[in-house]
Amino acid sequence: MGVGSNMKKVSSSSEIIAYENEQSPQNKAICKRLRLEITASLPKASSKIYHRLPVWFIGENAVVGYRVTAKRGVNLLFWNGQELDEPELVATGKFHAAEIQIQDVAEINSKNLKRWLKKAGKNIWDFAGLRKRHQKL
């Protein structure tokens, strides 16, 4: 890994930690746990704040991210979540995304989360390619 890519990763991590630090103590604990699990399970993914939310990418494609909501805690979103065949993940939006809501860090099932992340890291929806094809039209 070159120096430039390492610096970018450090910068992105610090931005995500800053996002965590803006949250209530309960949501901060959830975000931190998710960040650590995602980073460990998707070591080749890059992370950044994308549309004001922490998101992990493989190549140009968003794979997983989370957002804090005022009433529902933390929503963990998988961009290709509907294709993962995991009943705990609820379809959302008009594409392939699915999410789970987490209101307490104790609700995070590490075994399930690792399985979802492993699947998400292999079953990637090529949204970046779709976007490029539409731009050419």
N, C-alpha and C positions, 0 to 999 in steps of 0.2 A: 504494500500500500504506500503510495507516494505521500509526500508531506502535504501537498495541497488537499488530497482527499481526506487525510486525517484531520486537517484543520477544519474542513467543512463539517465533518462528523462531530467534532468537538463543539463547533458553533451551533449546529442543529440540536445537539443534546442540551446545551445550555439554554436554548430557546424553549425547549420542551420542559426543562426543569423550571424555567421562569413561569411557564403556563401553569405548572403544578402549584407553584408557590402563590399564585393568585387565587387559589381555591380555598374553600372551607377546610378545616383539618380533616374531616371525614372524607371529602372528595379528593383532597390531596393524597391521602393514604391509598385510595383506590387508584388514582392516576400513577402514583409511584410504582405500585405493584404491577400494574399493567405495563408500564414502560420497561421495567426490569424483565418481565416475562417475555414481552414481545422482542426485546433486544436479544435475549438469550436464545429464543426459538428461531429468530430470523437474522442470524449473524451477518448475512450478506446484504440485507436490506439497508437502504439509506433512510434517514428520518429527517423530517423538517416540519415546520409549522406551515400548513397548507390551508388556505381559506380560514386562517386563525385557529386551526386545530392541529394537534399532533398527529402526523400521518407517516406510515412506513411504506416505502416504495421498493419494488423489485424492478429494476430497469426504470422505465418511465411510468410504470403502472402502480397506482395506489393499491395496496393490499389490505391494510388494516389501520384504523385510527380510532380516536375516541374524542368525545366532547362532553363537557359538563353542562347539565341543564338545571335550571332553578328548581324544578319540581321532581325530576325523575332521577337525580343522581348523575351517574356517568353512563353514557351510551357507548358501548364498544361496537364498532362498525366494521364489517368485512365487506369489501367492495364486491367480491364474488360469493358472498355468503349463502345465497340461495342455491348455489351449486355444490355446497359442501355437504349436503344431506345430514344436517344436524338439527334435530327438532327444537333445541333450546334457542336457536337463532331465528328471529322473526323477520320476515320479508319487510323491506322498507323501500320507498321510492319507486321509480318506474323502470329501473334497470335490474341488476343482479344482486344488489346489496341486501344484507340481512344484519340484524343487530341484536344485542342483548343489553338490558338495562341492569345496572349494578348500583345498589344504594348503600352497601356496606362492604368493606374489604373482606369480611368473613364470607360473603356470598361468592367470592371468586373460587372456583373449583380448578385448581392447577392442572389436574389431569385432563379435564375437558378443554381448558384453555390451550394447553400444549398440543392437544390433538387438533383443535380448530386451526391453530397457527401453522402446524405442520401441513395440513391440507391446504390452507390458504397460500402458503409459500410455494406449493406445487400447482395448484389450480388457480391460475391468474387470469383474470378477464382482461383482454387486450383493449382497454378503453383508449389508451394513447394511440394505438393503430386505428381504431374506429374514428377517433377525432381527426387524425391526419387524412384519412380517406374522405371524410365529409368536407374538409377544408379544400380538397382538390376539386370537388364538384362545382 
